[in-house]
Amino acid sequence: MKIPKILIASILAIAVLAMQIGTVFAAPPLQEGVITGKVTALECGTDSEGNTTILVTLDVEGTEQTVEITLAAAVELGLVTLGEGDVPDCSEEAFAAIVAALSEDVTIDPEDVVRAEEEEPKHPVGAALAIYFADLTDYDTIMGAHEDGFGFGFGVIAQALFMADKMEGDADTFLAILEAKKTGDYSGFVFEDGSSPKNWGQFRKAVLKGEKVNLGTVMSDKNKDKDKDKDNNGNGNSNSNGNGNSNENKNKGKDKDKDNKGNGNK
């Protein structure tokens, strides 16, 4: 999946500003107007007055957002099943069945919202890496490698992601590369000649084959595939159209001169 360049540029601009002032992304505010998205989870809750409410988690244009709505609104939207005495069925099984049966997006009126829970702030560099390598892994895995698991800096994480991408791997490949980096044991990776890398530098050189990619590549939005396509198109057009047409015109000009001289002598 190719991420629109304007989206990455916006994220990176915010990332640079956030790093300069030592902050992280601010959580997105509750949408203005109606809230429309695909329901991914349901749960019963209680408001400040003790009334039963329904927590609705939606995927809104790729962003997870949880809102707490009134029971009446949930019933009207078909998000809850009422039992005897109009008591809602709050079992996981009942909610799972309702979520599975929803084939269309649900639209929630802000007037029915009791409160909204915003997602946790995202680290700007981690978010940028997650967007750049969206086909390979996700934000939580990247941040887990940075904080909870391996404790690596984003520079090493970016290199591991580029290597996993080059190897046409996935999130497991990415984590295996970091595990090898942490333990110094690269025996799980074998070269074509049957040998294994002895250290991180040798491993990186063998996989990336001298390609200069790092965290700066991501932060400056230099997509290697796009650059290659641009270079190929540019050189191809330049050589064929520019050089070809130029030489052809020169030859035509010379032929005309010869003809003119010949006619003149005659």
C-alpha positions as CSV (number, residue, x, y, z in Angstrom):
1,M,0.0,0.0,0.0
2,K,1.4,3.4,-1.0
3,I,0.8,6.1,1.5
4,P,0.0,9.5,0.0
5,K,3.1,11.7,0.1
6,I,1.2,14.6,1.5
7,L,0.1,12.5,4.5
8,I,3.6,11.5,5.4
9,A,4.8,15.1,4.9
10,S,2.2,16.3,7.4
11,I,3.2,13.7,10.0
12,L,6.9,14.4,9.6
13,A,6.4,18.2,9.9
14,I,4.6,17.6,13.2
15,A,7.3,15.1,14.3
16,V,10.1,17.7,13.8
17,L,8.2,20.3,15.8
18,A,7.4,17.8,18.5
19,M,11.1,16.8,18.8
20,Q,12.2,20.4,19.1
21,I,9.9,21.2,22.0
22,G,10.1,17.8,23.6
23,T,6.5,16.8,23.3
24,V,4.5,14.0,21.5
25,F,1.5,13.9,19.3
26,A,-1.7,15.3,20.8
27,A,-4.6,12.9,20.7
28,P,-7.2,13.7,18.0
29,P,-10.2,15.6,19.3
30,L,-13.7,14.2,19.1
31,Q,-15.0,14.6,15.6
32,E,-17.2,17.6,14.9
33,G,-20.7,16.7,13.7
34,V,-21.7,13.0,13.5
35,I,-19.3,10.2,14.2
36,T,-19.2,7.5,11.5
37,G,-17.1,4.4,11.5
38,K,-16.9,0.6,11.6
39,V,-17.7,-0.8,15.0
40,T,-14.9,-3.0,16.3
41,A,-15.9,-3.5,19.9
42,L,-18.8,-3.0,22.4
43,E,-18.9,-3.0,26.1
44,C,-21.3,-1.9,28.9
45,G,-20.5,1.0,31.1
46,T,-22.1,3.3,33.7
47,D,-22.4,7.1,33.7
48,S,-21.9,9.4,36.6
49,E,-25.6,8.9,37.7
50,G,-25.4,5.1,37.6
51,N,-27.2,4.7,34.3
52,T,-26.1,1.9,32.0
53,T,-24.2,3.1,28.9
54,I,-22.6,1.4,26.0
55,L,-18.9,1.9,25.1
56,V,-18.6,1.8,21.3
57,T,-15.2,1.5,19.7
58,L,-15.1,2.5,16.1
59,D,-12.5,2.6,13.3
60,V,-12.9,6.1,12.0
61,E,-10.8,6.5,8.9
62,G,-8.0,4.4,10.3
63,T,-8.1,5.9,13.8
64,E,-9.6,4.0,16.7
65,Q,-12.0,6.0,18.7
66,T,-14.1,5.0,21.7
67,V,-17.3,6.8,22.6
68,E,-19.7,6.2,25.4
69,I,-23.3,6.6,24.3
70,T,-26.7,6.3,26.1
71,L,-28.4,2.9,26.3
72,A,-31.4,4.3,24.3
73,A,-29.1,5.4,21.4
74,A,-27.4,2.0,21.4
75,V,-30.7,0.2,21.2
76,E,-31.8,2.4,18.4
77,L,-28.6,1.7,16.5
78,G,-28.9,-2.0,17.1
79,L,-25.8,-2.2,19.2
80,V,-27.3,-4.0,22.2
81,T,-29.8,-6.7,22.9
82,L,-32.4,-6.1,25.6
83,G,-33.5,-9.0,27.7
84,E,-36.3,-9.4,30.3
85,G,-37.2,-6.1,31.9
86,D,-35.3,-4.2,29.2
87,V,-32.0,-5.2,30.8
88,P,-29.1,-5.1,28.3
89,D,-27.2,-8.3,27.5
90,C,-23.6,-7.2,28.4
91,S,-22.0,-10.6,27.8
92,E,-18.9,-10.8,25.5
93,E,-20.6,-13.4,23.4
94,A,-23.7,-11.1,22.7
95,F,-21.6,-8.1,21.8
96,A,-19.2,-10.2,19.6
97,A,-22.3,-11.5,17.7
98,I,-23.6,-8.0,17.2
99,V,-20.2,-6.7,15.9
100,A,-19.9,-9.6,13.5
101,A,-23.4,-9.0,12.1
102,L,-22.8,-5.3,11.4
103,S,-22.1,-5.0,7.7
104,E,-22.2,-1.2,7.4
105,D,-20.6,1.7,9.2
106,V,-22.5,3.2,12.2
107,T,-23.3,6.9,12.5
108,I,-23.5,8.3,16.0
109,D,-25.1,11.6,16.9
110,P,-22.8,13.7,19.2
111,E,-25.9,14.5,21.3
112,D,-26.1,10.8,22.2
113,V,-22.4,10.7,23.4
114,V,-21.9,10.7,27.2
115,R,-18.1,11.1,26.8
116,A,-15.3,10.2,24.4
117,E,-12.1,8.4,25.2
118,E,-9.2,9.6,23.2
119,E,-6.4,7.3,22.1
120,E,-3.0,7.5,23.8
121,P,-0.6,10.0,22.4
122,K,1.8,8.6,19.8
123,H,5.5,9.2,19.6
124,P,6.2,11.2,16.4
125,V,9.2,9.1,15.2
126,G,7.4,5.9,16.0
127,A,4.4,7.1,14.1
128,A,6.4,8.1,11.1
129,L,8.1,4.7,11.0
130,A,4.7,3.0,11.3
131,I,3.4,4.9,8.3
132,Y,6.5,4.3,6.2
133,F,6.6,0.6,6.9
134,A,2.8,0.1,7.1
135,D,3.0,-3.1,5.0
136,L,5.5,-4.6,7.4
137,T,4.5,-3.9,10.9
138,D,2.5,-1.5,13.1
139,Y,3.1,1.3,15.7
140,D,2.6,-0.9,18.8
141,T,5.3,-3.4,17.6
142,I,7.7,-0.6,16.8
143,M,7.2,1.1,20.2
144,G,7.4,-2.3,21.9
145,A,10.9,-2.7,20.4
146,H,11.8,0.8,21.5
147,E,10.4,0.7,25.1
148,D,9.2,-2.6,26.5
149,G,11.1,-5.3,24.7
150,F,14.5,-4.5,23.3
151,G,15.0,-0.9,24.3
152,F,16.7,0.0,21.0
153,G,16.9,3.5,19.7
154,F,14.9,4.5,16.6
155,G,18.0,4.5,14.5
156,V,18.6,0.8,15.0
157,I,14.9,0.1,14.7
158,A,14.8,1.9,11.3
159,Q,17.8,-0.2,10.1
160,A,16.1,-3.4,11.2
161,L,12.9,-2.4,9.4
162,F,14.8,-1.6,6.2
163,M,16.5,-5.0,6.4
164,A,13.3,-6.8,7.1
165,D,11.7,-5.0,4.1
166,K,14.7,-5.9,1.9
167,M,14.3,-9.5,2.9
168,E,10.6,-9.4,2.1
169,G,9.8,-10.3,5.6
170,D,7.2,-9.3,8.2
171,A,6.9,-8.2,11.8
172,D,8.4,-11.5,13.0
173,T,11.4,-11.0,10.7
174,F,11.9,-7.5,12.1
175,L,11.8,-8.7,15.7
176,A,14.1,-11.6,14.8
177,I,16.7,-9.1,13.5
178,L,16.5,-7.1,16.7
179,E,16.8,-10.3,18.7
180,A,20.0,-11.1,16.8
181,K,21.3,-7.6,17.4
182,K,20.6,-7.9,21.1
183,T,22.2,-11.3,21.6
184,G,24.9,-11.2,19.0
185,D,23.7,-14.5,17.7
186,Y,23.1,-14.3,13.9
187,S,23.0,-18.0,13.3
188,G,19.3,-17.8,12.4
189,F,20.2,-15.9,9.2
190,V,22.1,-17.8,6.5
191,F,23.8,-16.3,3.5
192,E,23.6,-17.9,0.0
193,D,27.0,-19.6,0.6
194,G,25.7,-21.2,3.8
195,S,27.5,-18.9,6.2
196,S,26.0,-16.6,8.8
197,P,26.9,-13.0,9.6
198,K,29.3,-12.6,12.5
199,N,28.2,-9.1,13.6
200,W,25.7,-6.4,13.0
201,G,27.8,-4.5,10.5
202,Q,28.4,-7.6,8.4
203,F,24.7,-8.5,8.6
204,R,23.5,-5.0,7.6
205,K,26.0,-4.8,4.7
206,A,25.0,-8.2,3.3
207,V,21.3,-7.5,3.4
208,L,21.2,-3.9,2.3
209,K,24.1,-4.4,-0.2
210,G,25.6,-0.9,0.5
211,E,22.2,0.9,0.1
212,K,22.3,4.0,2.3
213,V,19.0,3.9,4.1
214,N,18.4,4.9,7.7
215,L,16.1,6.9,10.0
216,G,17.0,10.0,8.1
217,T,15.6,8.4,5.0
218,V,12.2,8.0,6.7
219,M,12.2,11.4,8.3
220,S,13.0,13.1,5.0
221,D,10.4,11.1,3.1
222,K,12.9,9.6,0.6
223,N,11.1,6.6,-0.6
224,K,13.6,4.4,-2.4
225,D,11.1,2.8,-4.7
226,K,9.6,6.2,-5.8
227,D,13.1,7.6,-6.3
228,K,14.1,4.7,-8.5
229,D,11.0,5.0,-10.6
230,K,11.6,8.7,-11.0
231,D,15.2,8.1,-11.9
232,N,14.3,5.5,-14.5
233,N,11.7,7.6,-16.0
234,G,13.8,10.6,-16.0
235,N,16.9,9.0,-17.5
236,G,14.9,7.0,-20.0
237,N,13.1,10.1,-21.4
238,S,16.2,12.2,-21.3
239,N,18.3,9.7,-23.3
240,S,15.7,8.7,-25.8
241,N,14.0,12.0,-26.4
242,G,16.7,14.4,-25.6
243,N,19.8,12.6,-27.0
244,G,18.0,10.7,-29.7
245,N,16.1,13.7,-31.1
246,S,19.2,15.9,-30.8
247,N,21.4,13.5,-32.8
248,E,18.7,12.9,-35.3
249,N,18.2,16.6,-35.9
250,K,22.0,17.1,-36.2
251,N,22.2,14.3,-38.8
252,K,19.2,15.8,-40.7
253,G,20.9,19.2,-40.7
254,K,24.2,17.7,-42.1
255,D,22.2,15.9,-44.8
256,K,20.6,19.1,-45.8
257,D,23.9,20.9,-45.9
258,K,25.3,18.2,-48.2
259,D,22.3,18.4,-50.5
260,N,22.6,22.2,-50.7
261,K,26.3,22.1,-51.4
262,G,25.7,19.4,-54.0
263,N,23.0,21.4,-55.7
264,G,25.2,24.5,-55.6
265,N,28.1,22.8,-57.2
266,K,26.0,21.4,-59.9
